[in-house]
C-alpha cells in the first residue's frame, strides 16, 4: 500500500518513487505524487522516515523534502 495524502483542496494523492541516473552517472531516487495509485512512471512507496510532506498553500501542490 502506497502512502497517500489528501491536500487542503480535498484531492487524494499517492506517493511514488523512481530511480534516475544523473548526467555524471550518479544514481538518485526521486519522489513524486500522482492522483492514481498505479503509475507507469514510478512505483508506489511509503514515506521514508527522514522525509516530510509539504503543501504549497496557494495551489495545493505536494512535495517531499528531507526533515530539518
WOPEZI-V385810 format. One line per field, one symbol per residue. phi: phi as a letter, one per 40 degrees, with the letter a starting at -180 (. if undefined). Layout:
# WOPEZI-V385810
phi=???
This chain:
# WOPEZI-V385810
phi=.ccbabcccgccbbcbbacbbcdcgccacbbabbcbcbbccabcacccccbbcbbcccbgccbbbccc
